[in-house]
């Protein structure tokens, strides 16, 4: 299990990608975004960075619109539950855990 992710198209910046992926994969949008930072999934094997963004006060604005190769199940969970999922190794992708724990600290959860 992991949080939303997506790739850059030519000329896009990270915030544009984050907004697009949130909308496409969940149908949610936000007007409050904060850049968390960059992280690496596996520095021994990969050279790419995952750029993490925090979207606050999200609201449902449309249906999901998956890419033809995507098949996703969306789980909407309270942040406290997401932290427990990280701590129980149910969410174990480094970038996902990083973002969830950052949000928990930021929001005092």
C-alpha positions as CSV (number, residue, x, y, z in Angstrom):
1,X,0.0,0.0,0.0
2,X,1.3,3.5,-0.9
3,X,0.1,7.1,-1.2
4,X,-0.6,8.6,-4.6
5,X,2.3,8.9,-7.0
6,X,2.9,9.9,-10.6
7,X,5.5,10.7,-13.2
8,X,6.5,14.0,-14.6
9,X,5.6,14.9,-18.2
10,X,8.1,17.1,-20.1
11,X,8.2,20.6,-18.7
12,X,6.0,19.9,-15.6
13,X,6.9,21.0,-12.1
14,X,6.3,18.8,-9.1
15,X,3.2,20.7,-7.8
16,X,1.5,20.4,-11.1
17,X,2.1,16.6,-11.1
18,X,0.9,16.3,-7.5
19,X,-2.3,18.2,-8.2
20,X,-3.0,16.2,-11.4
21,X,-2.4,12.8,-9.7
22,X,-4.6,13.7,-6.7
23,X,-7.4,14.7,-9.0
24,X,-7.0,11.7,-11.5
25,X,-6.6,9.0,-8.9
26,X,-9.0,10.1,-6.3
27,X,-11.3,12.8,-7.7
28,X,-10.1,15.1,-4.8
29,X,-8.6,18.6,-5.1
30,X,-7.0,21.1,-2.6
31,X,-6.2,24.8,-2.5
32,X,-3.6,24.3,0.3
33,X,-0.4,22.6,-0.8
34,X,3.0,22.4,0.9
35,X,6.2,20.9,-0.4
36,X,7.6,18.4,2.0
37,X,10.8,17.6,0.2
38,X,12.5,14.9,-1.8
39,X,13.2,11.3,-0.8
40,X,14.8,8.3,-2.3
41,X,13.2,4.8,-2.3
42,X,16.4,2.9,-2.5
43,X,19.7,4.8,-2.9
44,X,21.7,1.6,-3.6
45,X,19.7,0.8,-6.8
46,X,17.8,3.9,-7.8
47,X,18.8,7.5,-8.8
48,X,15.4,9.1,-9.0
49,X,13.8,11.3,-6.3
50,X,10.3,11.2,-5.0
51,X,9.1,14.8,-4.5
52,X,6.5,14.8,-1.7
53,X,3.7,17.3,-1.3
54,X,1.1,17.8,1.4
55,X,-2.5,18.7,0.4
56,X,-4.6,20.0,3.2
57,X,-8.4,20.3,3.3
58,X,-9.1,18.1,0.3
59,X,-12.5,18.0,-1.2
60,X,-14.2,15.6,-3.7
61,X,-14.7,17.5,-7.0
62,X,-15.0,14.7,-9.6
63,X,-14.9,11.0,-10.3
64,X,-11.6,9.2,-10.7
65,X,-9.9,9.2,-14.1
66,X,-7.3,6.4,-14.3
67,X,-4.7,6.0,-17.0
68,X,-5.3,3.0,-19.2
69,X,-2.6,0.9,-17.3
70,X,-3.8,1.9,-13.8
71,X,-5.9,-0.3,-11.5
72,X,-6.2,1.2,-8.1
73,X,-8.3,0.7,-4.9
74,X,-8.5,3.9,-2.9
75,X,-8.5,3.9,0.8
76,X,-9.5,7.1,2.6
77,X,-8.3,6.8,6.2
78,X,-7.8,9.2,9.1
79,X,-4.2,10.3,9.6
80,X,-3.9,8.5,12.9
81,X,-4.9,5.2,11.2
82,X,-2.4,5.9,8.4
83,X,0.4,6.4,11.0
84,X,-0.6,3.1,12.6
85,X,-0.4,1.4,9.2
86,X,3.1,2.7,8.8
87,X,4.1,1.5,12.3
88,X,2.6,-1.9,11.6
89,X,4.5,-2.1,8.2
90,X,1.2,-2.2,6.2
91,X,2.5,0.9,4.5
92,X,6.2,0.3,3.9
93,X,7.1,2.4,0.8
94,X,9.7,4.9,2.1
95,X,8.2,7.9,0.4
96,X,4.7,7.0,1.6
97,X,5.8,6.5,5.2
98,X,7.9,9.7,5.0
99,X,4.9,11.8,3.9
100,X,2.5,10.3,6.4
101,X,4.8,10.7,9.3
102,X,5.7,14.3,8.2
103,X,2.0,15.1,8.0
104,X,1.4,13.6,11.4
105,X,4.1,15.7,13.0
106,X,3.0,18.8,11.2
107,X,-0.6,18.4,12.4
108,X,0.2,17.1,15.9
109,X,-1.3,13.7,15.4
